Amino acid sequence: MSRLQTYATAAERQKTYRARLAASQAGQVTAPMPKSRRSPSRPARLATIVAVLLTLQEEYQGWPDAMPESLADGNLASKLQDTIEQLNEVAEQLADIQLPRGFGRA
């Protein structure tokens, strides 16, 4: 399976490399290299999800502290507490996941 070509010819690739090199030596800012089309690995994506979930959980835990006393005993406070508990459960479950390592790694 061949890679997707960014440049039509090797000469074109070399020309853009030399232009980029000359510009960087002159202190000019150039266009960045084309980014990889490869998506992050599954463990990295899971770690990102856990990090986002923990950030969300912290935000929700700070909400009851800022809530006025008149609302602290109401329906909103109980729903908020239920949400925080559910986020805790989901965070624990996601943190406990042990992903399999692929291609013969144990």
Secondary structure, 3 states (H helix, E strand, C coil): CCCCCCCCCHHHHHHHHHHHHHHHHCCCCCCCCCCCCCCCCHHHHHHHHHHHHHHHHHHHHHHHHHCCCCCCCCHHHHHHHHHHHHHHHHHHHHHCCCCCCCCCCC
